[in-house]
Amino acid sequence: MKLMFASDIHGDEYYCKKLKKLYKEENSEKLILLGDLLYNKSRMVIGRNAERQRVAGILNDLSEDIICVKGNCDTDMDQDLLYFPMLKEYQKLNVDGYQFFITHGHIYNRYHLPPSEKKTILIHGHTHIPYIENTSEYLYLNPGSISDPRDGSPHTYMIYENKEFTIKDIEGNKINRISLDESY
């Protein structure tokens, strides 16, 4: 199974269009969005609602393929614009015999792990910084932000395929990778 992970679009139409294009090019089976989809406080000006609606439209075109969790900036009003559910704080996905705990990162993160009796594969956004960390307690993966990277990182997303996670920039260059066979 091939999955694409992206986070923190924050209502940026340009980068949402890039995300849609990359999703099609990657030929992934599902697009997993890790929250903060439509809200962008720096763009709260006249006309902002129109861009927010256009971003919702772009995402709605992919609604059959989307799995989503709620970010700290997502609201019930955002859900009203979207054709897919996006208000769960987290979801657990069983993929290739591994359990992925996906969330935005403002509640559960590497400093506040979700309850688990075994090693957690924790996938979240929120920090806007792509990251892979493997410890005895957890494997932490963060695709960074497709539209608003921080700490000098590029615009990024993440692909899961054949038991391997790869963080890529929007030009398709590999930034970091980890294999579950080697690390889990």
TITIMI-914577 format. One record per residue (C-alpha): x, y, z. Coordinates in Angstrom, 3 decimals, always signed. Each point is the difference from the previous one (the first is absolute). Last residue first. Layout:
<atom x="X" y="Y" z="Z"/>
...
# end
This chain:
<atom x="+11.116" y="-1.660" z="+14.241"/>
<atom x="+3.027" y="+1.611" z="-1.555"/>
<atom x="+1.333" y="-1.975" z="-2.944"/>
<atom x="-3.255" y="-1.620" z="-1.167"/>
<atom x="-1.859" y="+3.241" z="+0.747"/>
<atom x="+2.246" y="+1.815" z="-2.464"/>
<atom x="+0.855" y="+3.633" z="+0.590"/>
<atom x="+0.402" y="+2.918" z="-2.363"/>
<atom x="+1.133" y="+3.632" z="-0.130"/>
<atom x="+0.003" y="+2.949" z="-2.418"/>
<atom x="-0.679" y="-1.802" z="-3.283"/>
<atom x="-0.425" y="+2.437" z="-2.883"/>
<atom x="-3.459" y="+0.016" z="-1.599"/>
<atom x="-0.032" y="+3.731" z="-0.798"/>
<atom x="-2.554" y="+0.488" z="+2.772"/>
<atom x="+2.518" y="-1.271" z="+2.541"/>
<atom x="-0.052" y="-3.641" z="+0.948"/>
<atom x="-0.212" y="-1.965" z="+3.253"/>
<atom x="+0.225" y="-3.736" z="-0.609"/>
<atom x="-1.598" y="-2.653" z="+2.211"/>
<atom x="+0.722" y="-3.638" z="-0.827"/>
<atom x="-2.046" y="-3.158" z="+0.568"/>
<atom x="-0.525" y="-0.479" z="-3.757"/>
<atom x="-1.417" y="+3.508" z="-0.428"/>
<atom x="-0.620" y="+2.933" z="+2.316"/>
<atom x="+0.469" y="+3.455" z="-1.518"/>
<atom x="+0.562" y="+3.263" z="+1.867"/>
<atom x="-0.551" y="+3.691" z="-0.789"/>
<atom x="+2.279" y="+3.020" z="-0.059"/>
<atom x="+0.458" y="+3.736" z="-0.631"/>
<atom x="+3.655" y="+0.530" z="+0.950"/>
<atom x="+1.436" y="+0.278" z="+3.545"/>
<atom x="+1.613" y="+3.192" z="+1.253"/>
<atom x="-1.503" y="-0.263" z="+3.488"/>
<atom x="-3.527" y="+0.109" z="-1.352"/>
<atom x="-1.952" y="-1.158" z="-3.037"/>
<atom x="-3.318" y="+1.675" z="-0.874"/>
<atom x="-1.670" y="-1.600" z="-3.022"/>
<atom x="+0.641" y="-3.776" z="-0.113"/>
<atom x="+1.007" y="-0.076" z="+3.633"/>
<atom x="+2.249" y="-2.566" z="+1.672"/>
<atom x="-0.610" y="-3.678" z="-0.723"/>
<atom x="+0.500" y="-0.909" z="+3.687"/>
<atom x="+0.939" y="-3.516" z="+1.023"/>
<atom x="+0.652" y="-1.297" z="+3.499"/>
<atom x="+0.917" y="-3.639" z="+0.556"/>
<atom x="-0.694" y="-0.741" z="+3.634"/>
<atom x="+1.139" y="-1.508" z="+3.273"/>
<atom x="+3.418" y="-1.478" z="-0.946"/>
<atom x="+0.792" y="+3.149" z="-1.961"/>
<atom x="-0.224" y="+0.948" z="-3.679"/>
<atom x="-0.298" y="+3.665" z="-0.984"/>
<atom x="-1.001" y="+1.297" z="-3.421"/>
<atom x="-0.743" y="+3.666" z="-0.559"/>
<atom x="-1.439" y="+2.510" z="-2.434"/>
<atom x="-0.662" y="+3.355" z="+1.729"/>
<atom x="-3.413" y="+1.707" z="-0.155"/>
<atom x="-0.353" y="-0.736" z="+3.744"/>
<atom x="-3.680" y="-0.999" z="-0.262"/>
<atom x="+0.485" y="-3.221" z="-2.004"/>
<atom x="-0.459" y="-3.484" z="+1.403"/>
<atom x="+0.890" y="-3.661" z="-0.468"/>
<atom x="+0.679" y="-2.169" z="+3.042"/>
<atom x="+1.015" y="-3.595" z="-0.623"/>
<atom x="-0.265" y="-1.199" z="+3.589"/>
<atom x="+2.052" y="-2.802" z="+1.534"/>
<atom x="-2.281" y="-2.274" z="+1.985"/>
<atom x="-2.469" y="+0.271" z="+2.859"/>
<atom x="-1.354" y="+3.310" z="-1.207"/>
<atom x="-1.414" y="+3.204" z="+1.489"/>
<atom x="+0.700" y="+2.983" z="-2.264"/>
<atom x="+3.364" y="+1.643" z="+0.531"/>
<atom x="+0.375" y="+3.463" z="+1.527"/>
<atom x="+3.536" y="+1.202" z="-0.774"/>
<atom x="+0.086" y="-1.736" z="-3.388"/>
<atom x="-3.425" y="+1.414" z="-0.825"/>
<atom x="-3.626" y="-0.385" z="+1.056"/>
<atom x="-1.998" y="+3.170" z="+0.654"/>
<atom x="+1.357" y="+2.638" z="-2.422"/>
<atom x="+1.414" y="-2.663" z="-2.306"/>
<atom x="-2.548" y="-0.208" z="-2.794"/>
<atom x="-0.755" y="-3.692" z="+0.427"/>
<atom x="+0.801" y="-3.314" z="-1.628"/>
<atom x="+0.788" y="-3.113" z="+2.026"/>
<atom x="+1.252" y="-2.557" z="-2.500"/>
<atom x="-0.415" y="-3.668" z="+0.901"/>
<atom x="+2.217" y="-2.371" z="-1.938"/>
<atom x="-1.179" y="-3.204" z="-1.712"/>
<atom x="+0.440" y="+1.420" z="-3.515"/>
<atom x="-2.140" y="+2.983" z="+0.991"/>
<atom x="-2.333" y="+0.095" z="+3.004"/>
<atom x="-1.128" y="+3.585" z="+0.411"/>
<atom x="-0.799" y="+1.657" z="+3.299"/>
<atom x="-1.676" y="+3.364" z="-0.129"/>
<atom x="+0.416" y="+3.167" z="+2.017"/>
<atom x="-1.769" y="+3.178" z="+1.111"/>
<atom x="-2.970" y="-0.828" z="-2.236"/>
<atom x="-1.555" y="+3.100" z="-1.613"/>
<atom x="+0.910" y="-0.500" z="-3.657"/>
<atom x="-2.743" y="-2.051" z="-1.613"/>
<atom x="-0.137" y="+0.336" z="-3.799"/>
<atom x="-2.157" y="+2.269" z="-2.162"/>
<atom x="+1.495" y="+3.223" z="+1.379"/>
<atom x="-1.555" y="+3.460" z="+0.340"/>
<atom x="-2.060" y="-0.742" z="+3.142"/>
<atom x="+3.052" y="-1.677" z="+1.526"/>
<atom x="+1.801" y="+3.339" z="-0.166"/>
<atom x="-2.826" y="+1.621" z="+1.972"/>
<atom x="+0.327" y="-2.772" z="+2.609"/>
<atom x="+3.554" y="+1.166" z="+0.510"/>
<atom x="+3.614" y="-0.739" z="-0.962"/>
<atom x="+2.819" y="+2.127" z="+1.476"/>
<atom x="+1.199" y="-2.585" z="+2.546"/>
<atom x="-0.040" y="-2.647" z="-2.695"/>
<atom x="-2.670" y="-2.617" z="-0.533"/>
<atom x="+0.789" y="-3.308" z="-1.651"/>
<atom x="-0.510" y="-1.033" z="-3.612"/>
<atom x="-0.232" y="-3.009" z="-2.305"/>
<atom x="-0.491" y="+1.117" z="-3.584"/>
<atom x="-0.445" y="-2.109" z="-3.156"/>
<atom x="-3.753" y="+0.437" z="-0.543"/>
<atom x="+0.348" y="+3.712" z="+0.836"/>
<atom x="+2.528" y="+0.732" z="-2.765"/>
<atom x="-2.063" y="+2.641" z="-1.825"/>
<atom x="-1.070" y="+1.140" z="+3.480"/>
<atom x="+3.606" y="+1.014" z="+0.667"/>
<atom x="+0.032" y="+2.394" z="-2.937"/>
<atom x="-3.435" y="+1.308" z="+0.949"/>
<atom x="+1.056" y="+0.607" z="+3.615"/>
<atom x="+2.980" y="+1.963" z="-1.314"/>
<atom x="-2.387" y="+2.062" z="-2.165"/>
<atom x="-2.227" y="+0.643" z="+3.031"/>
<atom x="+2.948" y="+1.252" z="+2.059"/>
<atom x="+1.036" y="+2.176" z="-2.927"/>
<atom x="-3.488" y="+1.564" z="-0.095"/>
<atom x="-0.031" y="+0.463" z="+3.783"/>
<atom x="+3.164" y="+2.068" z="-0.205"/>
<atom x="-1.617" y="+2.601" z="-2.234"/>
<atom x="+0.282" y="+2.772" z="+2.566"/>
<atom x="+2.807" y="-0.884" z="+2.392"/>
<atom x="+0.779" y="-2.942" z="+2.273"/>
<atom x="+3.030" y="-1.070" z="-2.021"/>
<atom x="+2.552" y="-0.030" z="+2.813"/>
<atom x="-2.488" y="-1.959" z="+2.110"/>
<atom x="+0.021" y="-2.969" z="-2.376"/>
<atom x="-2.777" y="-2.530" z="+0.502"/>
<atom x="-0.853" y="-2.567" z="-2.681"/>
<atom x="+1.809" y="-3.299" z="+0.633"/>
<atom x="+1.631" y="+0.040" z="+3.404"/>
<atom x="-0.019" y="-3.784" z="+0.299"/>
<atom x="+2.033" y="-3.102" z="-0.734"/>
<atom x="-1.335" y="-0.791" z="-3.460"/>
<atom x="+0.393" y="-3.576" z="-1.204"/>
<atom x="-0.348" y="-0.329" z="-3.759"/>
<atom x="-0.801" y="-3.566" z="-0.988"/>
<atom x="+0.843" y="-2.339" z="-2.886"/>
<atom x="+3.074" y="+1.887" z="-1.153"/>
<atom x="+0.783" y="+0.546" z="-3.682"/>
<atom x="+2.937" y="+2.271" z="+0.886"/>
<atom x="-0.916" y="+2.239" z="-2.952"/>
<atom x="-3.647" y="+0.290" z="+1.115"/>
<atom x="+0.985" y="+0.884" z="+3.568"/>
<atom x="+2.631" y="+2.424" z="-1.300"/>
<atom x="-2.638" y="+1.838" z="-2.058"/>
<atom x="-2.391" y="+0.180" z="+2.963"/>
<atom x="+2.796" y="+1.246" z="+2.259"/>
<atom x="+1.023" y="+2.645" z="-2.527"/>
<atom x="-3.622" y="+1.206" z="-0.157"/>
<atom x="-0.001" y="+0.174" z="+3.814"/>
<atom x="+3.267" y="+1.912" z="-0.206"/>
<atom x="-1.513" y="+2.750" z="-2.160"/>
<atom x="-3.290" y="+0.064" z="+1.919"/>
<atom x="+1.570" y="+0.539" z="+3.425"/>
<atom x="-2.729" y="-0.621" z="+2.561"/>
<atom x="+2.310" y="-1.116" z="+2.789"/>
<atom x="+1.395" y="-3.000" z="-1.906"/>
<atom x="+1.415" y="-1.254" z="+3.301"/>
<atom x="+0.602" y="-3.662" z="-0.675"/>
<atom x="+0.592" y="-2.542" z="-2.731"/>
<atom x="+0.268" y="-3.785" z="-0.087"/>
<atom x="-0.129" y="-2.081" z="-3.201"/>
<atom x="-0.727" y="-3.720" z="+0.179"/>
<atom x="+1.062" y="-2.871" z="-2.253"/>
<atom x="-1.231" y="-3.487" z="+0.865"/>
# end
